Amino acid sequence: MNFDLSDEQRALAAAARDFFTSACSPADSRRALDEGTPVAPGRARLADTGFAAITVPESAGGGGGSVLDLAVVAQEAGRVLAGPSLVSVARAAVLLADDDARLASLADGSVGYAVVDGTAPALDAATADQFLALQGDALVCGTGVVTVGAPIDPTRGLGQVELGVAVELASDARLRWERAERVAQVILAAEGLGAAERAVEIGVAYAKERQAFGRAIGSYQAVKHALVEAFVGVEQLRSLVWWAAWAADEAPEELPLAAAAVKGLSAEVLESASETLIQVHGGIGFTWEHDAHLYWRRAKVDRLLLGDEAAAYDQVARLVLAAPVPAREQEAAR
Amino acid sequence: MNFDDTPDEAAYREQVRRYVTEHREELARIGDGSRRDGDLTAARRSQAVMYDGGYVGVTWPKEVGGQGGTPMQQAIVDQELARAGVPMHIGIIGLGMCGPTVVHHGSDDQKQRYLSRLLRGDDIWCQLFSEPASGSDLAGLRTRAVRNDDGTWRVNGQKVWTTLAHVADYGILLTRTDADVAKHRGLTMFVVDMKAPGVTVRPLRQMSGHSEFNEVFFDDVVIQDSERLGDVNDGWRVALTTLMSERMSLGGGGTEVGMGIAPVVEHVRERIGSLPADRQALVRQDLGRAYVQTLGIRYNGYRQLSAISKGQMPGPEASAGKLAGTKAARTVADIAVRLLGDEAVYAACADGTSAFQDSQAGLPGMAIAGGTDEILRNVLGERVLGLPAEPRADKGMTFNQSLATTGGAQ
């Protein structure tokens, strides 16, 4: 059993962390709220690094990498609340599977693609040029008119899309659509993992430093245990993100369960980690100047994207009730 | 990344599986009561059969009766026994905690006399650490060992929550030998003969109605100095070996606490159709959430198993598994019991089955036994996250001073 990242994936994560921490920070999210500035690092810089197009085939100018590779990068993007989301690119890359021209425009960032689920606000719609949607069983791509509401999290670029002129890319695309949605859930969870992991780190650092009643607040069990609960959630989420991304690459039969599970867990883990982050900081934690609320904003929005956790848990239950989940060879000892 | 055995692991698994299959009739079965009843013949035989095949004490050194194998091989044996529905060995406390302590700190004579019998299940061992006045704060224990003029030790005191004490032949016993130094500096560990004069074992009945552990009284029990494990007043260090072995004996990770979710999924499958649609939706919410929790634990366990497979040892982060496992198990049991409908208010169903009710009544104890949730959170917070330790009111005091300060009775 080797349920671990490879050395190459660890190197990729390190490179991605270097890039994302130098290219953007949560302060960009605050600035976007204050001044309406564009999200950072933005589509062009993401395309330049090649990180966004990891799952786009090499023939179309992408990285030809795995969903797990992209998840590793998405986690780093999540730590600093980067935008636009790697979710949009990952989902479009699946949907545009055999369309090399459009894939190339996705990979080089010359065209921004957003994926539209009915009337629900679409991720990164605010900066998109082209919109992908399912009409009946047909996959269509076209222009659209975007109505952007007042953002809770400005890095998500959410907007409702009214499709304009669209062409049909595939007539029987339901399976592809479902796979794209699941891959998107996995990458969304990977971004959530990064954000939650970072939220715990910030909270722990503050709890070590902040003194009250003559000692560091992290020595109090009430504070310590809250951070531990968040940490335990993050570690479970890490495991499910890895599994779900691996399933997307290597075990498509496991992907429906894994994607629903990781979607539900990431919603809960990030929400509770971000709320813990605020609580641990006390008064400074709910000020505009502190980054805590920016993670909280991400949590409050992401939990509802690509279905909420209630839908995810319902799906998990339906799947396990419909068919027993086969045991692995190493099914843990009882 | 993959979930496959390495070729070596696969070959070993095949060998273990063949052995377990061939000997299945001689091995115990989960739920056959072999561990609880007074007649332990079946449980001992089960362990002996595995020992004779070379599958008990896999990681122990060969010279003490082990196999000199890897933790991964031990994990594979545990997995294969679980797969075959064989309960944990009757000697689990000895194998996981007492034995490794003797291996590390025992004399050659002790190793010779005790270890192969322990491995084979000929002797059953228990661990005599917790006391009525010191559970989580183990180093505050009060059982006294006083040296007699002839060099032997006289022990007086009480231990509690001692699993298997009622059937045990031996125990490892942590005692206070010096009360005028800091509490963890004055402890000494012994091997005690549980049949010795002055040892009294009384079963404790748990809220579940079962009696899985005991209180043990020591009244002027005499122990030879040759039964000491480690140096006088070095018992804390010896005890840490025991506690670390406990963590490793849980290696393999991802172990489900309680009954596991599979039978509950089956139970939901049978019952959900008879509920109104709105209740069905609620049941699916609960089941989905609980299932995701168990997946999180299982895949965390696979990460630990991968580390073991690479020859690494589980660290303090393994504490997260029990913490999360207990929480998930309680959710799972709750779903199962609620689905019993009118029968959910009874301790057993009309057909006599009570597995779900039993699990419900057993789980509050799981959040306490083997490290309370609170202590595990402290371990994770301090050893993994690096948060500062809780201040200790008895820091810098001798044991006697701390008793006087905190008003504890001598």
Boltz contact constraints between the chains, C-beta under 6 A:
constraints:
  - contact:
      token1: [A, 1]
      token2: [B, 3]
      max_distance: 6.0
  - contact:
      token1: [A, 1]
      token2: [B, 305]
      max_distance: 6.0
  - contact:
      token1: [A, 1]
      token2: [B, 306]
      max_distance: 6.0
  - contact:
      token1: [A, 1]
      token2: [B, 309]
      max_distance: 6.0
  - contact:
      token1: [A, 2]
      token2: [B, 2]
      max_distance: 6.0
  - contact:
      token1: [A, 2]
      token2: [B, 306]
      max_distance: 6.0
  - contact:
      token1: [A, 3]
      token2: [B, 302]
      max_distance: 6.0
  - contact:
      token1: [A, 3]
      token2: [B, 303]
      max_distance: 6.0
  - contact:
      token1: [A, 3]
      token2: [B, 306]
      max_distance: 6.0
  - contact:
      token1: [A, 4]
      token2: [B, 306]
      max_distance: 6.0
  - contact:
      token1: [A, 204]
      token2: [B, 385]
      max_distance: 6.0
  - contact:
      token1: [A, 216]
      token2: [B, 388]
      max_distance: 6.0
  - contact:
      token1: [A, 218]
      token2: [B, 387]
      max_distance: 6.0
  - contact:
      token1: [A, 218]
      token2: [B, 388]
      max_distance: 6.0
  - contact:
      token1: [A, 219]
      token2: [B, 388]
      max_distance: 6.0
  - contact:
      token1: [A, 219]
      token2: [B, 390]
      max_distance: 6.0
  - contact:
      token1: [A, 224]
      token2: [B, 381]
      max_distance: 6.0
  - contact:
      token1: [A, 224]
      token2: [B, 387]
      max_distance: 6.0
  - contact:
      token1: [A, 225]
      token2: [B, 377]
      max_distance: 6.0
  - contact:
      token1: [A, 228]
      token2: [B, 377]
      max_distance: 6.0
  - contact:
      token1: [A, 228]
      token2: [B, 380]
      max_distance: 6.0
  - contact:
      token1: [A, 228]
      token2: [B, 381]
      max_distance: 6.0
  - contact:
      token1: [A, 232]
      token2: [B, 320]
      max_distance: 6.0
  - contact:
      token1: [A, 232]
      token2: [B, 324]
      max_distance: 6.0
  - contact:
      token1: [A, 236]
      token2: [B, 296]
      max_distance: 6.0
  - contact:
      token1: [A, 236]
      token2: [B, 300]
      max_distance: 6.0
  - contact:
      token1: [A, 239]
      token2: [B, 299]
      max_distance: 6.0
  - contact:
      token1: [A, 239]
      token2: [B, 300]
      max_distance: 6.0
  - contact:
      token1: [A, 239]
      token2: [B, 303]
      max_distance: 6.0
  - contact:
      token1: [A, 240]
      token2: [B, 296]
      max_distance: 6.0
  - contact:
      token1: [A, 240]
      token2: [B, 299]
      max_distance: 6.0
  - contact:
      token1: [A, 243]
      token2: [B, 299]
      max_distance: 6.0
  - contact:
      token1: [A, 246]
      token2: [B, 1]
      max_distance: 6.0
  - contact:
      token1: [A, 261]
      token2: [B, 292]
      max_distance: 6.0
  - contact:
      token1: [A, 261]
      token2: [B, 295]
      max_distance: 6.0
  - contact:
      token1: [A, 264]
      token2: [B, 292]
      max_distance: 6.0
  - contact:
      token1: [A, 265]
      token2: [B, 292]
      max_distance: 6.0
  - contact:
      token1: [A, 313]
      token2: [B, 285]
      max_distance: 6.0
  - contact:
      token1: [A, 313]
      token2: [B, 288]
      max_distance: 6.0
  - contact:
      token1: [A, 313]
      token2: [B, 289]
      max_distance: 6.0
  - contact:
      token1: [A, 314]
      token2: [B, 284]
      max_distance: 6.0
  - contact:
      token1: [A, 314]
      token2: [B, 288]
      max_distance: 6.0
  - contact:
      token1: [A, 316]
      token2: [B, 288]
      max_distance: 6.0
  - contact:
      token1: [A, 316]
      token2: [B, 291]
      max_distance: 6.0
  - contact:
      token1: [A, 316]
      token2: [B, 292]
      max_distance: 6.0
  - contact:
      token1: [A, 317]
      token2: [B, 284]
      max_distance: 6.0
  - contact:
      token1: [A, 317]
      token2: [B, 287]
      max_distance: 6.0
  - contact:
      token1: [A, 317]
      token2: [B, 288]
      max_distance: 6.0
  - contact:
      token1: [A, 320]
      token2: [B, 265]
      max_distance: 6.0
  - contact:
      token1: [A, 320]
      token2: [B, 291]
      max_distance: 6.0
  - contact:
      token1: [A, 321]
      token2: [B, 269]
      max_distance: 6.0
  - contact:
      token1: [A, 328]
      token2: [B, 3]
      max_distance: 6.0
  - contact:
      token1: [A, 330]
      token2: [B, 79]
      max_distance: 6.0
  - contact:
      token1: [A, 332]
      token2: [B, 254]
      max_distance: 6.0
  - contact:
      token1: [A, 332]
      token2: [B, 255]
      max_distance: 6.0
  - contact:
      token1: [A, 332]
      token2: [B, 301]
      max_distance: 6.0
  - contact:
      token1: [A, 333]
      token2: [B, 78]
      max_distance: 6.0
  - contact:
      token1: [A, 333]
      token2: [B, 79]
      max_distance: 6.0
  - contact:
      token1: [A, 333]
      token2: [B, 82]
      max_distance: 6.0
  - contact:
      token1: [A, 333]
      token2: [B, 252]
      max_distance: 6.0
  - contact:
      token1: [A, 333]
      token2: [B, 255]
      max_distance: 6.0
  - contact:
      token1: [A, 334]
      token2: [B, 82]
      max_distance: 6.0
